[in-house]
Amino acid sequence: MTTGEVAALIAALSALVLAVGFLFALSSLSRTLRSVRGAVEELRRETVPLLGNLRAAVDQANAELVRVDGVIERAESIGSTVDSASRLAYLAFGNPVIKAMAIAAGTGRAARRLRRRND
């Protein structure tokens, strides 16, 4: 065997070892991809119903928020009405009550003075 033949034989064996290595790597990659596909499919099967449930929960929460918004608007309206009514009551009764209290205080002072004079 000549040196060229030995070099060719070594090159052929190296190519064969490389090809076997690539086949082993390709086989391992194929198994990994099958496993990943299975996991993705299982994940999809589990998440699709969850997304449906999540959508229903979000729709229900939105409906509740609309109701709460209505309650808040009514509460603000009631607060405004009470504020207006109390302001009106203050304006209507405030001045006469103050005058009545002033008259009562003045009458009390006058009565005390009259009592002092009589004593």
C-alpha positions as CSV (number, residue, x, y, z in Angstrom):
1,M,0.0,0.0,0.0
2,T,1.3,3.3,-0.9
3,T,1.2,6.5,1.1
4,G,-1.6,7.9,-1.1
5,E,-3.7,4.8,-0.6
6,V,-3.2,5.0,3.2
7,A,-4.1,8.8,3.2
8,A,-7.2,8.0,1.1
9,L,-8.2,5.2,3.5
10,I,-7.7,7.5,6.5
11,A,-9.8,10.2,4.8
12,A,-12.5,7.7,3.9
13,L,-12.6,6.4,7.5
14,S,-12.7,9.9,8.8
15,A,-15.6,10.8,6.5
16,L,-17.4,7.6,7.6
17,V,-16.9,8.5,11.3
18,L,-18.1,12.1,10.6
19,A,-21.2,10.8,8.7
20,V,-22.1,8.4,11.6
21,G,-21.7,11.3,14.0
22,F,-23.9,13.5,11.9
23,L,-26.5,10.8,11.7
24,F,-26.4,10.3,15.4
25,A,-26.8,14.1,16.0
26,L,-29.6,14.2,13.4
27,S,-31.4,11.3,15.1
28,S,-31.0,13.0,18.5
29,L,-32.3,16.3,17.1
30,S,-35.3,14.5,15.5
31,R,-36.2,12.9,18.9
32,T,-35.9,16.2,20.6
33,L,-38.1,17.9,18.0
34,R,-40.8,15.2,18.4
35,S,-40.7,15.7,22.2
36,V,-41.0,19.5,21.8
37,R,-43.9,19.0,19.4
38,G,-45.7,16.8,21.9
39,A,-45.1,19.3,24.7
40,V,-46.4,22.2,22.5
41,E,-49.5,20.2,21.5
42,E,-50.2,19.3,25.2
43,L,-49.7,22.9,26.1
44,R,-52.1,24.0,23.4
45,R,-54.7,21.5,24.5
46,E,-54.5,22.8,28.1
47,T,-54.3,26.5,27.3
48,V,-57.2,26.9,24.8
49,P,-59.9,26.0,27.4
50,L,-58.1,28.2,30.0
51,L,-58.2,31.1,27.5
52,G,-61.9,30.6,27.0
53,N,-62.5,30.6,30.8
54,L,-60.3,33.7,31.1
55,R,-62.3,35.5,28.4
56,A,-65.5,34.6,30.3
57,A,-64.0,36.0,33.5
58,V,-62.9,39.2,31.8
59,D,-66.4,39.7,30.3
60,Q,-68.0,39.1,33.8
61,A,-65.5,41.6,35.4
62,N,-66.3,44.2,32.7
63,A,-70.1,43.7,33.4
64,E,-69.4,44.2,37.1
65,L,-67.3,47.3,36.4
66,V,-70.2,48.8,34.4
67,R,-72.6,48.1,37.4
68,V,-70.1,49.6,39.8
69,D,-69.8,52.7,37.6
70,G,-73.5,53.1,37.6
71,V,-73.6,52.8,41.4
72,I,-70.8,55.4,41.7
73,E,-72.7,57.8,39.4
74,R,-75.9,57.4,41.5
75,A,-73.9,58.0,44.7
76,E,-72.4,61.2,43.2
77,S,-75.9,62.3,42.2
78,I,-77.3,61.6,45.6
79,G,-74.4,63.4,47.2
80,S,-74.9,66.4,45.0
81,T,-78.7,66.4,45.8
82,V,-78.0,66.2,49.6
83,D,-75.4,69.0,49.3
84,S,-78.0,71.2,47.5
85,A,-80.7,70.4,50.0
86,S,-78.4,71.2,53.0
87,R,-77.3,74.5,51.4
88,L,-81.0,75.3,50.8
89,A,-81.9,74.4,54.3
90,Y,-79.1,76.5,55.7
91,L,-80.2,79.5,53.6
92,A,-83.8,79.0,54.5
93,F,-83.4,78.4,58.3
94,G,-80.0,79.9,59.1
95,N,-80.9,83.6,59.2
96,P,-84.2,83.2,61.1
97,V,-82.7,80.9,63.6
98,I,-79.8,83.3,64.2
99,K,-82.3,86.2,64.7
100,A,-84.4,84.1,67.1
101,M,-81.3,83.2,69.1
102,A,-80.3,86.9,69.2
103,I,-83.8,87.9,70.3
104,A,-83.7,85.2,73.0
105,A,-80.2,86.3,74.2
106,G,-81.3,90.0,74.2
107,T,-84.5,89.2,76.1
108,G,-82.5,87.1,78.7
109,R,-80.1,90.0,79.3
110,A,-83.0,92.4,79.6
111,A,-84.8,90.1,82.1
112,R,-81.5,89.8,84.2
113,R,-81.1,93.6,84.3
114,L,-84.7,94.1,85.3
115,R,-84.2,91.5,88.1
116,R,-81.1,93.3,89.3
117,R,-83.0,96.6,89.5
118,N,-85.8,95.0,91.4
119,D,-83.5,93.4,94.0
